[in-house]
Each structure stands twice: as C-alpha cells, then as structure tokens.
C-alpha cells in the first residue's frame, strides 16, 4: 500500500472547527463571489470517465516516447531530474451530450482547500458528496508522499507557501487554510513572496530559517521569470523540494500536449494501447497546434474552435473562434497557440436576487499520482471562468448514481 492509500494517524477534528470564524467571515466578505449557493449534479459514469483519464495520463507520461518528445525543446528547468510526482494536479472538464471532455490539465490547481472547507460546511446534509475531512487528509498525505519521494525522512522542518504578493491574491484563503492544516499535523509553515527567500550553502532560507519544501503557487510554471531566479536556482540545485514543479508542467499541462493526445497514430507508435487511445478519443476534444501550414484551414473552421496560448493560464488571451477577427487571428498565428474543438460549458439555472439566471459550469478534478481526490465545480457567466458573476463561484458536486 502506498503512502497515499495507507491508514494515517491524523487529528480527525475538521479544519473548519479549528478556524477563527471571524477571520473566515472576513475572507468571504472580501470575496463575496468565491462560493456559489447552488450545486452541480454529475452522473457517476461521467466521474468514472474523468478518473480513468487521470489514471491514463500517468501511464502515458511514463512512456519514454512521450517524455522524449515533450521535453526535447523544453527549457532546462523542465528537464531537471526529479523524483517528485508534483502536487495538486487539476483536470478541468466540460460536460456535454457526449459526456465529459477534457479542456485542459493544470499542475497548480488552486481552490482545493477552499472546496474541502465548503464540503465540511455541508457535511451530514447528503451522502452523495465527498467527505471534506477525508479530502483534507488526502491533501496532507500528498505532501508527505512528495517529501518521502524526494528523499526526506520524518516530516519537513519548514514548508513555504510561495506566490507573488500572496496576501493580495484572490485565493489567499486557500494558502491560509493549507497553513492551518499542515500546522495542525505537526509541520511548520510560512507564507511568503519569492523575494523573501535566499540561498546559502546550497540550501534555501527564509531569513534565518531553512526551508525544506516549497508549495509553489506561482503562475510562472517553468520558473523562468527574473523575479523568481532564487527559486529557479533552488530547483536546479536541489536546495529545497519544490512542488508543483516545472517538469510536471511540461509533461502534463503545456497545451501543445493536447494536440499530441489527439494524434492516434503517434500515440500507437509510442506504445499506448488501443483501449487507452479509445478513451483519449472519447474524452479529449481534437486539438491542433496553429502554424503557417494549417492556418488557412483553421481560419475557415474557426467558428467551431477555441484558441488557447500553449503556455497560458486562467483563460488569459484565450478566444472563442466565433469572436476571432482577422486582426486577432493574425496575433494567434504569430503567437504560440493551439486550436481545440469547441466544447460548450454545461449550464445550470439558479436563482439570484429572486430571478432565474443561467450560469455556465466546468468541473475540476483535483488529483495526485493519477488518483482523483475531489471534484468541484465552478460557475460563471461570460466567455471564460471567473469569480465575478453573482451566483457563481466554487460549488460542490453531487453524484447522481
């Protein structure tokens, strides 16, 4: 039995019972659209398909052919050898008439602790929702597994949660919840900006305290920006364990990988079995990398496509093909974009201020080592996910059996 599955001796008190209620209320007052008061109902067979996809990705990424092609032109940070699996994968799906469709893979999925807390707040209401306390335990086990995978023993002496100006981040409560959860399990934690860190004698430090492990919340996934040079050096010199890390991003989350997952002949050539290829064909919308050779064909078909920058995040610079003008398409062609077959988001009607409104939703499966830990939903209006829609935000998933 591996470290994630083993029975763990954790304090079973829910994190929600240990929090300062006034502080939580203050967080929510400052972020009134972070949670939705509706729910999303998902068929158990759809959840099973999503779980199968996450498990399949572990088999695919382990193949030499996949790794050689994906890492061939990746930056040095992505090619650094590591034994860490990388924490907090997020598999994002839309649900349509043909079942779940993978929109993208994230290797730095935010909101996990907030959604676990949300589940705790509704614990006991239903038996067809996940147990938030059990999810918390899986999250702690995940970081323990990363620590052991990196050659650590016992528990890390100090974990740093690192992001640019963390207190100003919209999901800062996620950081604070993780801080409280790890400390409740005997692990010292701090939250800091990367410029608060330094390297001395081959180790990473925050002031006079040695940092053993970094929970990396930066959206500079490959650690290439000058402002993150210390973390890049720490990663390349193994001065501290860093998770999520650049290699995982290159192997899983670079959106050009979605085009590879759409290439059945190449997948067969590198040794992916027929059943897995059938799963990919069913769950992964066809994706192509936009280039000069296919530009005219893609331009003609653009209304049925969705365009994404290969290394973007958070729907930045993403375009629905229906809205792409000649000028924007020229920018897409000059940039590093993929075109994915358009899969409209699911819709959910709810009541906001006494009126019925229709919101879009997607599903985020939080995963580690190919195992789904929790599935949550996000509701919004507009072209892409956001936390600016009345009635929108994170919301629990109810399983329909």
N, C-alpha and C positions, 0 to 999 in steps of 0.2 A: 504494500500500500504506500503510495507516495505521500509527500508532505502536505499536499492539498487535501487528500482524502482521509488522512489519519484523524483519529479522535483527538481533539485538542482540549487541554485543560485551561479554558478561558473563564474569566468572570462573566457569568451569564446575565448580569444586570444590563438591560438595554442602555445603549449610549444616551437615548432620549431622556432616561431617568437621571442621568448624571450631568445634564447640561443646565446652565443658567437660563432659566426660562425668559428672563428679561432680555438677555443677550439674543436669544433666538428670535424673540418678538421684534427686536430692533433690526436684525438682519432682514426679516420678512417685510417690515415696514419700509426699509430702504429698497427692497426688491419685490414689489407687490405682484409682479408678473412671473415670478420664478416657478410657482406651482399653480396648476390648474385644479379646479374642484370637480372635474369630471373624470371619467375612466375610459380606458380603451379595452375592448374585448377582442381577444385573439384566439383563433382555433388552435387546439393542441397540436394538430398536424402541421400547422404553419410554424409553431415554435420548434417542432422536431426538425423541420427542414432547415431552419436557421442554425440549430445546434449541429446538424450534420455538416453544414457549410463551414462552420468554425473549426470543427474537428478535421475536415478535409484539408483546410489550409495548412494545418500542422504537417500533414503528410506531404503536401506539395512543396512547402518551403524547405523541407528536409532533403529534397532531391538535389543532387549535385548540378543537374542541368538547369534547374531554376536558379540556384544560387549563383552559378557562374554567369548566367545571362544578366540577372538583375544587378549584380554587384560589379560587373565588368567596367561600367562607366560611372560608378558611384563615387562620391568623394571619399577621401581617406578615412573620415570619421565613420562612415558606414562599413568600411572594410576592416575595421579594427576587430580583432578576435575577442570573443566574449562567450562566457558560459551562461550568462543571464538570459532568461526567456523573454523578459520585458513585461512590466506590469501594465494593467489597465488597457487592454485592447477594447475597442468598441466597434462592433459590426452593425452598421446602420442599414435598415431595410425600409422599403415601401411595400405595402400590401395591396395587391390588385386582384383582378378576377382570376389570374393565373397563379395566385399565391405570392409568397414573399420574393422580393427582388433586391439583391444586394446593391446599395447605392455607393457605398464606399467602406473602407476599413480605416479605422483610426488607431493609432498606437499611443494616444494620450487622451483617452476619453474622459471628459470631465463630468461631474454631477453624480458620481457613484455613491458618495457618502450622503449627499442630499436625498437621493432616491431611497437609500436604505432607511434613512430617518423618516421619510414620508411613509414607507411601508410600516414602520413601527407605530406611527401615529394612528394607523388604521388596523393595527393588529387585533385580531379577535372578531373583526367585522365579517370576514369571509374566510373560507378555507381554500379558495381558488386563487389566492395571491401569495407571492413569495413571503417568507419569514424574514423581516428586516434584521433581526438579531443574528440569524444564521448567515445572512449575507455579510454582515459586519465581520463575523468570524472567518468567513472565506477571504475577505479582504486582508485581514491580519495574517492569515495563513499564507496568502500570496506573497506578502513582503518577507515573511520568514523564509519561504521557499527560495525567493530571489537571493536572500542573504546567504543561505546554505549553498545554493548553486554557484555563487561567486567565491566559494571557499571559506566563508565565515563560519564561526562556531558560536554556540550560545545565541545571544542576541546582539544586534549592533549597539555600540555605545551611544551613538547620536545619529539621528536621521534628520536631514534638512529638506524641507519642502521649499522648492525654489521656483520663483517666477519673477518676471519683471514687475516691480512695484506691486507686490502681492496684495497689500491691503486695499488697493484700488481696483482689483479685478472683480468682475461681476460675480464670479463663482468663488470668491474668497471664503464664504461659509464652508465650502467643500474642504478647503485647506484646514480651517479651524476644527471641523469635525474629525478629520484624519488625525490632527494633532492630539485631540482629546482621546480618540480611540487607541492610538498607539501608546500614549502615556498610561492609559488605564490597563494596558497589557505589559507594562514594565519597560517600555522603550522610550528613551529621552528624545524629544523632538523640538525643532525650532522652525519658524517660517521666515524666509529671508529673500532678499534680492540677490542676483548673482554677483553684483559688485561688492557685496559684503564678504565674499569668500576670497581666500588666498591660498597659495601653495607654498609649503615649506618642507624641506627634507623629504620630498616625494609623497607628502600627504596633503589632504585638503583640510583647511581650517576655516572656522568662523570665529574671528577674534582669537582667543587662546584655546578654543575647544576644537578638538579634532572631529571632523565629520566623516563617519564611516560609510554612510549611504545617502544618496540624493534621490528624493522623489521629484522627478523632473517634470514641471508643468509648463515649461517654455513651449511656445509655438515655433521656435527656431529648432525644428525637429532634428536637423543634421548638425546642430551646434557650429554653424558657420559664421554667425554674425560677430563682428569685433567686440561687441559688448559682452559676449559670452566666451571670450578667449580662455578665461580661467577654467571654466567647466570643460571646454574642449581639451585643454591640456590635462585636466584631471582624468577625463575619459581615456585619452590616448596613452596616458602613463599609468593607468590603473591606480591613481592616487585615492580614489573612492569608487564604490559601486554606484552606477548611475542607471536608474530605471524610471520610466521608459528611456530607450537609448536609440542612437542613430541607425544602427544596423537593423533593428526591428522595423523602423520606419521605411528603410529602403526595401526590405524584403516583403513587407506586407502592405504598407499604406501609400506608397507612391502610386498615383492613379494610373500611370502607364502600365502597372501590373494588371489592371482590369482588362486592358487590351490583350495581354498575354493569356489571361484566363478565358478570353473569347476565341483563342486560336486553337481549335480542337486538334488539328494535325500536329502542331508543335507540342502540345500537351502529351499527345500519344508518343511522340518521338522521345520525350524525356522520361517516359516510363509511368505516366499516370494511367491507371486502369480505366476500363470502359465505364464502370459504374460511377466512378468519381467524375469522369468527364460528362456523363449524363446529368449528374447533379449540378455541375457548373453550368451546363447549357440551359438547365431549367431555372436556376436561381440568379445567375449573373447576366444582366442585360448586356447585349452586344456592345462592345466599346472599341473605338478605333483611335489611334493617335493621329492628330491632324498634321498633315505635311503637304508639301507642294505637289506631290504625286496624286493625292486623293482629294485635294482642296475643292476642285470644281464639283466632283460627285457629292462631297459632303455639303457644299453650299446649296446644291439643289435639294438635298434631303433635310436641310437644317431644321425645318419646322417639326420634324419628328425626333429631334435630338436635343440633348442637354450638354452644354460645353463647360468643362472644368479645367482650371490650370492643373498641370500634373502634380505640382507640389504645393498647391494652395490648401487652405483650411477654412473652416467656418463659412463656407459658401462665398468667400471673397472672390470677386472677379469671375463669378460663375454666371452663365447666361442660358436662359431657355431659348432654344433655337427660333421660336416664333417671334422673339423680340430682337433678334440679331440683325442689325442693319449692315449695309455694305462696309461702313467705316469700322464697326465692331468686328465684323468677320476678318477684315484685314489685320486688326490687332490680334485676333485669335490665331491667324495663320503665322504672324510674326512671333507670337509667343509660344509657349510650350504647353499645348492643350490636348485634351482628349475629348472625343465626342461619344456620348453614351446614349443608347436608345432611350428615349423619354419614357419614364415610368411615373405617371402622376402619383402624388402622395394620396394616401387614404383620406377620407373625410369623416368628420364626426360633428353632429349637430348638438349644440348645448345651449343653455340659457345664460345670457349675460345682461345684467341690469333689466331683467324682465322680458328680454327679447330673444328670440331664437336666432342663433348665428351658426354658420357652418365654418369649421376650422379644419385645416389640414393636419395630418399627423404622420410621424415616422416612428419607427421602433429602434431603440439602441440596445443591443445585447452586449453587456459587459462580460469579458471573457479573460481567462488566463490559461495558457498551455492547451488551448483548443477546447476548454470546458466553459460553458455559459454559467456565469454566477448569478446574473439577474438580468431581466429585460424590463426596460422602462419605455415610456412613450413621451414624445414632445409634440405639443400642439401649437399652431401658429396660423397667421394669415400672411399672404404675400408670396413672393417667389421662393424664398428660402427660409429655413428655420431661424427663429429669433425669439427673444424674450421681451417683445414689445407689444404683444397682442392681448387685449383684455380677454380673459377667459382661457388664455394659453399658458404654456409653461410645461414643466415636467408633470407627469401624471402616472399613476400605477397601471399595470397591465393585469387584466382579469382573464384567466384561462377558461375558454369555452370547450368543454370536453365532448 
